[in-house]
């Protein structure tokens, strides 16, 4: 495996902490050791909880990471220069 090979599962890219450093615990899809993103829930390589959510580790990560409360629209508004 080279440094350019993808890590994680094929469908969602979920990778455990040993492949990190990551931080699922900061993601809007993460809550109490589970992920509610549809691709993680349907990823056959990710174990499932009784409610169907993907069981993930707080220090893992996947391709769908989104920082809690920080959406792309917020980033754009922060990057706009103020009118002078």
TACOR-V792548 format. One record per backbone hydrogen bond with DSSP energy under -1.0 kcal/mol. CO is the residue of the C=O (numbers start at 1). NH is the residue of the N-H. If there is no record, write none. Layout:
BEGIN
((CO;NH) (CO;NH))
END
This chain:
BEGIN
((2;5) (12;63) (14;9) (15;61) (16;19) (17;20) (23;26) (24;27) (26;68) (27;30) (29;36) (31;34) (33;56) (34;31) (35;54) (37;41) (38;42) (43;46) (47;55) (49;52) (53;49) (54;35) (57;60) (58;25) (60;24) (61;15) (66;28) (67;70) (71;75) (72;76) (73;77) (74;78) (75;79) (76;80))
END
